[in-house]
Amino acid sequence: MGLRRKKSDPITERERALKAQLTALQGQIKRLNASLDQNPEPRWRSTAMPRGPAAPTESTAGQEPIFEDMEHHRIQASMDKPIPPSHVQRQPWRKSNLMSLWRRFQDYFHGTSPANPKLVSYLAAGSLQGLRPMRYEKRVARNRFLLLVVFFLAVLYGIFRFFSSRY
């Protein structure tokens, strides 16, 4: 019986293990929340809150807010500067040299880098059981493409022969 049994997929085994771990952590969170609800008062005073009274009292309620003096002349001077004509006449697209254009052209065809490069290397090497290696998938896709190209060329040749024989 053991010889014909299908081997289990390592990804599904890992998924089951992670789900079990997740349920255990959720149970632990519920227990900790229940114990927190029983003891709502904090044991230590927070250092983020000031030590003084939190709400305004009668002595501080009537005071005006205190503002700092700022040097407004510096702000006005920067706003009054005229914009140089070179910035006004600049073209809306960005200027680039030939090397940066070539680099952008290459990046367009390379695509983005994978989020998990280790998983990509596993898939490319075929070291995960139950999954075909990436080179096999590429070969199948290449052969399918070549077969379709040959088929379409044959169809075009047939159409050409059909119309050329009529005229």
N, C-alpha and C positions, 0 to 999 in steps of 0.2 A: 504493500500500500504506500509506503513512504517513497518509493521510486517514482511513482506517477504523479505525486502531489506537486502542484505548481509552486515554484519558488516565490517567496513573498518579496514584494517590491521594497527596497530600502527607503524610498521616499515616503510610502504610505506608513511604514513602521515608524519613521521619524515623526510623521504627522500625528500618529496615535500617541506617541510618547509626549509630544508637545501639548496635545489636548489634555492628557492626564495631568501634566504639570500645571497647565492653565487652570483646570478645575481645582487642583489643590491650592493654588495661589488665591483663587477667588474665595474658597472656603476660609482661608486664613485671613483675608481682608474682611470678610463678614464677621469673623470672631473678634478681630481687633476693633471693628466699628462698634460691635455690641459692647465690648469692654469700655470703649471710649464714651458711649452713651450712658453707661452706669456711673462714670466718674467724669462729669462735664467740666469741672474746675481744673485749670492748668496747675501743674505742680510748681512751675517756676514763672517768674515774671518776665514778660517779653522785653527785650532791650530795644525793640523797634519803636515802642510807644514812649513818649516822654513821661517823666515822673510826676509832672504837675497835674493839675486838674484837666480832665478831658473836655468838659463842656465849659463854655464861657460863664464866668460868674458875674455878679453885679458890678464888680470893680473893673472888669475888662470889657464889659459889653458896650459901654459908651465911647470907647477910644476909637480914633480913626486909624486906619491901617498905615503902616510906616513904609514909605517908598524910598528907594535909593535914588540919588542924583545921577543922571547920565549926561554924557557929553554929546549933546544933540548936534553940535556943529560938525563933528566927524561923520555922522550919519548923513547929514544934509550935503556935505561936501562930496561924498561918494555918489550920491544920487544926482547931483548937479553936473557931473562930468559928462561931456558929450561922448557919444559912441563914435569910435574912429571909423572912417569911411571904409577901411579894409574889411571890417566885420559886416557892414551893411551890404556890400557888394559880393559877399561870399556866396558861392553856389550852394543850393540846398543839399546836394549829395556830398558825401565826404570824399576828399581827395585821397588817393592811395597810390603807392608806387607799384611797380610791376611784380615785385616779390610778394607783397601782401595779397595782391590779386591772385597770383598763382597759388598761394597757401589757402586762400578761401575756396578756390576752385577744387583743390585736392580735398579739403575738409568736407566739401559738399558730397563727394563720392565715398569718403571713408565712413561717414556716419558718426554717431555718438559712441562714446566708450560705454561698455556694459556696466550696470550697477553692481553686479557681483561677478568679478572676473574669475574667481576660483570656480564657480559653477560653470562658467563658459569653458574653462580649461578642462573640467571633468567631462562635459558634453562633447568637446572636440576630441578628447582622447578615447571616449567610449568606456570610461571606467565605472560608470553607474550601471548596475545590472538592470536589464529590462529596457534600456534606452539605446537606440542605435547611435553610433558615432557620427559626428558632424560631417566627416569626410564622406561617409556613405550617403548621407542625405544630399550633400552637394553633388555627388556623382549621379545620383538618381535624377536630381533636378536638371543637371546639365544634359543628360541623355534624353530626358523628356523634351527639353528645349530643342535639341538637335533634331529629334524626331518630328516635332511640330514644324520646324523650319523646312525640313525635307518635304513634309506633307503639303505645306502651303506653296512651295516651289512647284511641286507636281501639279497642284490645282491651277496655279497661274500658267504653267506650261500647257495644260490641257485647254484652258480658256483661250490662250494665244493661238494654239493649233486649230481650235474650233473656228475662231473668227478669221484666221488667215486662210483657211481652206474655202471659206464662203466667198471671199473677195478676190 
